[in-house]
Amino acid sequence: MTRPALAEGLLTWSPRAGLRPVADADEPLLVADSWLVRDGRVRGLDRHRERFVRSCGECDGPPAYRLVEFWRDMTAALPRTGAWFPRVELTPHHVRLRLRHAPPLGSAVEVWAVGQPDPRAVPRRKGPDLDTLARLRARAVEAGAQEAVLVGPTGVVLEAATTSVLWWEDDTLCLPPPRLPVLPGVTLALIQERAERSGIRVAHRERTLAELADREVWLVNALHGIRPVTRWVGGPAEAGVAVRAPEWREWLDKAMEPLPAPMAPL
């Protein structure tokens, strides 16, 4: 199999032909997963694979052994130089790889302080609601922010449009309870596990946006890593000082590992 050129574009996969470039097509996304690749290094790639395979199984996608074959070919095709933000996709008819250059990365974030009712149809599976969340985030940008927070019917914080939400209460790292409709974030899991290994207390708590005032709050995802909230836009709350974020950002950056070497063709 010939590796595709290092350019943005869409590639579809089949067991016989492997990955091949195709024209973009407007197909509904059943599953999607994405991560940062920087000079051939990535965080938690095996975890992204597990989440993608599991999510495909939830919507009658290809059998797991085919998805593992796709993942092998996809990993071999990822660029080893530059900053990229690839996305794997399942549609009703195809398994695809979308090669994209990474956008500029942020080290902090300003968040719309108006909690948005959760509009997602499938909150625990990434893909079907991406367009809806993109429109919500665009509204936040119009308001002068970079992200929007989703809340449940009682105002409890769930997550943001493209990130998980974490915060600190004294020396306790807090996150929404898993019983709430939240996406199982790969970066969130890495942070949680590091905290537990370090003896830091981790707690699942329900909090409203008002209750996050003056606390150190992080938005975390596979692209930007950890971004502390530096301003709540459009509300009276003040953002807490990001005391812990620099050290954790440095750790997360060092957690990137080399991509597996491409296998030689048979």
BELFENDA-V483962 format. One record per residue. N is the residue number from 1. RES is the residue in one small letter. OMEGA is omega in whole degrees, 0 to 359 (* if undefined). NEAR is the number of other ideal C-beta (glycine too) atoms within 10 Angstrom. D_FIRST is the distance of its C-alpha to the first C-alpha in Angstrom with 2 decimals. Layout:
# BELFENDA-V483962
[[N/RES/OMEGA/NEAR/D_FIRST] [N/RES/OMEGA/NEAR/D_FIRST]]
This chain:
# BELFENDA-V483962
[[1/m/178/14/0.00] [2/t/178/9/3.79] [3/r/179/14/6.40] [4/p/178/17/9.19] [5/a/181/9/12.46] [6/l/179/14/15.13] [7/a/177/9/17.14] [8/e/177/11/18.65] [9/g/183/14/17.48] [10/l/177/17/16.50] [11/l/176/20/13.13] [12/t/187/19/13.43] [13/w/170/22/11.55] [14/s/181/14/11.81] [15/p/183/11/11.26] [16/r/187/4/10.05] [17/a/184/10/7.89] [18/g/179/21/6.87] [19/l/176/22/8.06] [20/r/181/12/9.50] [21/p/177/12/12.66] [22/v/173/12/15.91] [23/a/179/7/19.56] [24/d/180/9/21.43] [25/a/182/11/23.51] [26/d/178/5/26.59] [27/e/178/13/25.88] [28/p/178/9/27.85] [29/l/173/18/26.25] [30/l/179/19/26.85] [31/v/173/25/25.23] [32/a/174/20/23.93] [33/d/184/22/23.41] [34/s/183/22/23.01] [35/w/179/22/23.60] [36/l/170/20/24.01] [37/v/181/24/21.51] [38/r/182/16/23.46] [39/d/174/13/22.12] [40/g/180/16/19.53] [41/r/187/15/22.22] [42/v/176/22/22.91] [43/r/169/21/25.67] [44/g/184/19/25.57] [45/l/179/20/21.88] [46/d/179/12/22.53] [47/r/176/18/25.47] [48/h/178/18/23.55] [49/r/181/19/21.18] [50/e/180/14/24.33] [51/r/180/20/25.99] [52/f/181/25/23.13] [53/v/179/21/22.78] [54/r/181/14/26.58] [55/s/178/21/27.03] [56/c/178/24/24.64] [57/g/181/14/26.71] [58/e/181/12/29.83] [59/c/173/14/28.92] [60/d/176/8/27.50] [61/g/178/19/23.82] [62/p/178/18/21.03] [63/p/186/11/21.84] [64/a/183/12/21.27] [65/y/176/10/18.82] [66/r/179/16/16.46] [67/l/176/23/17.02] [68/v/176/12/16.26] [69/e/176/17/12.79] [70/f/183/25/12.40] [71/w/178/20/13.97] [72/r/180/15/11.69] [73/d/179/21/8.56] [74/m/181/22/11.20] [75/t/178/19/12.66] [76/a/183/18/9.75] [77/a/183/20/9.63] [78/l/179/21/13.41] [79/p/179/19/15.12] [80/r/176/15/16.97] [81/t/178/10/19.79] [82/g/181/12/22.29] [83/a/185/14/23.52] [84/w/178/22/21.44] [85/f/183/19/22.36] [86/p/177/23/19.28] [87/r/172/18/20.14] [88/v/188/23/18.58] [89/e/167/21/20.29] [90/l/174/23/21.34] [91/t/180/18/23.10] [92/p/185/11/24.85] [93/h/188/9/21.94] [94/h/163/16/18.70] [95/v/191/25/16.93] [96/r/170/23/15.86] [97/l/177/22/15.16] [98/r/179/16/17.63] [99/l/181/23/17.23] [100/r/170/13/20.82] [101/h/178/13/22.73] [102/a/173/17/25.29] [103/p/175/10/28.83] [104/p/182/6/31.70] [105/l/181/13/32.43] [106/g/177/14/35.95] [107/s/178/14/38.19] [108/a/184/18/40.83] [109/v/173/21/41.31] [110/e/192/19/44.16] [111/v/176/29/44.44] [112/w/185/26/46.29] [113/a/177/23/49.24] [114/v/181/17/49.61] [115/g/183/19/47.98] [116/q/174/18/46.02] [117/p/185/10/46.29] [118/d/183/18/42.95] [119/p/189/13/41.46] [120/r/176/19/38.38] [121/a/182/9/37.97] [122/v/189/16/35.50] [123/p/184/17/36.26] [124/r/179/12/34.44] [125/r/180/21/31.04] [126/k/177/22/29.20] [127/g/187/21/28.02] [128/p/187/17/30.70] [129/d/185/20/33.26] [130/l/180/17/31.31] [131/d/178/10/32.93] [132/t/181/13/36.34] [133/l/177/18/36.00] [134/a/178/11/34.86] [135/r/178/12/38.08] [136/l/179/23/40.11] [137/r/177/19/38.75] [138/a/176/12/39.52] [139/r/177/14/43.10] [140/a/178/23/43.26] [141/v/177/12/42.17] [142/e/179/9/44.93] [143/a/178/14/47.35] [144/g/180/11/46.44] [145/a/178/22/44.20] [146/q/182/22/40.50] [147/e/177/24/40.20] [148/a/181/25/42.06] [149/v/176/26/43.10] [150/l/179/22/43.01] [151/v/177/18/46.09] [152/g/183/17/47.24] [153/p/180/7/50.37] [154/t/180/7/52.67] [155/g/179/14/51.12] [156/v/180/18/49.20] [157/v/177/24/46.19] [158/l/178/21/42.84] [159/e/176/27/40.15] [160/a/187/26/39.23] [161/a/182/26/37.07] [162/t/186/21/33.94] [163/t/167/24/35.18] [164/s/180/23/37.00] [165/v/174/26/40.62] [166/l/176/25/42.22] [167/w/181/21/45.69] [168/w/170/19/48.20] [169/e/190/15/51.65] [170/d/181/7/53.46] [171/d/181/8/51.26] [172/t/175/13/49.42] [173/l/188/22/45.88] [174/c/176/20/45.96] [175/l/181/25/43.53] [176/p/179/22/44.07] [177/p/181/11/44.51] [178/p/178/10/41.45] [179/r/177/8/43.60] [180/l/181/16/43.37] [181/p/181/15/40.59] [182/v/178/21/38.23] [183/l/176/20/34.45] [184/p/187/16/33.43] [185/g/179/23/32.31] [186/v/181/22/29.94] [187/t/176/25/31.69] [188/l/180/22/35.05] [189/a/178/14/34.31] [190/l/180/19/33.40] [191/i/180/24/36.68] [192/q/181/17/38.71] [193/e/178/11/37.58] [194/r/178/15/38.38] [195/a/182/17/41.78] [196/e/177/12/42.54] [197/r/183/8/41.57] [198/s/180/9/43.88] [199/g/178/6/46.78] [200/i/180/14/46.77] [201/r/176/12/48.08] [202/v/183/14/45.72] [203/a/173/10/47.37] [204/h/184/11/46.46] [205/r/176/14/49.01] [206/e/181/16/49.71] [207/r/172/18/50.71] [208/t/177/14/51.41] [209/l/180/21/50.56] [210/a/181/13/54.19] [211/e/176/16/53.96] [212/l/179/23/51.11] [213/a/176/16/53.42] [214/d/176/11/53.93] [215/r/172/18/51.25] [216/e/183/19/48.13] [217/v/178/28/45.41] [218/w/163/27/41.66] [219/l/186/25/38.89] [220/v/172/26/35.62] [221/n/186/22/32.00] [222/a/181/23/28.48] [223/l/186/17/28.56] [224/h/186/22/32.01] [225/g/181/25/32.82] [226/i/173/25/36.63] [227/r/176/26/38.78] [228/p/176/25/42.51] [229/v/181/28/44.51] [230/t/178/16/46.83] [231/r/170/17/48.55] [232/w/187/22/49.28] [233/v/175/16/49.56] [234/g/179/14/52.34] [235/g/183/15/54.09] [236/p/185/8/56.88] [237/a/174/19/54.87] [238/e/177/11/54.11] [239/a/177/21/50.89] [240/g/179/17/51.37] [241/v/182/12/50.75] [242/a/183/20/47.28] [243/v/187/10/48.59] [244/r/189/16/45.76] [245/a/184/21/42.72] [246/p/181/12/42.23] [247/e/180/9/41.97] [248/w/176/20/39.64] [249/r/179/20/37.39] [250/e/177/11/37.19] [251/w/183/15/36.32] [252/l/178/17/33.59] [253/d/180/13/32.04] [254/k/180/9/32.02] [255/a/178/16/30.38] [256/m/183/18/26.96] [257/e/179/13/24.60] [258/p/171/10/21.46] [259/l/175/17/18.11] [260/p/177/13/16.53] [261/a/178/10/14.56] [262/p/178/15/10.75] [263/m/178/11/10.14] [264/a/179/6/9.04] [265/p/179/8/6.49] [266/l/*/4/9.18]]
